[in-house]
Amino acid sequence: MAQYLMSVLNETALPTDEEQAAIDVFNDRLRADGHWVFAGGLASPATATVVDGRDGDPVFTDGPYVESKEHVVGFWIIEAPHLDVALRLAALGSRHCNRRVELRPFLG
């Protein structure tokens, strides 16, 4: 089984109560069907720190890496036997969280 990252994209970080209930239903389905690996919501991009340790002493910069109206607000890591199943799960995740989802396979 391959692993995939499903990134949830939106302008706001917090789901409504109804959206959270639908996300919980989707999470339960992922677990029951054996696709669940891990999931999490993310704090606002304003809480981010970019760390660059490439050239000696690390440089810490407040704020998100990319200035954008839309950002990643949460994610799922899933397992699926092939891309078609992962795409179907991403479509269900998008419907349940009421946001766009980017699907990307892990390397290897």
Helices and strands as residue ranges (DSSP letters): E 2-10, H 17-32, E 36-41, G 45-47, E 49-52, E 59-62, E 71-80, H 83-97, E 100-105
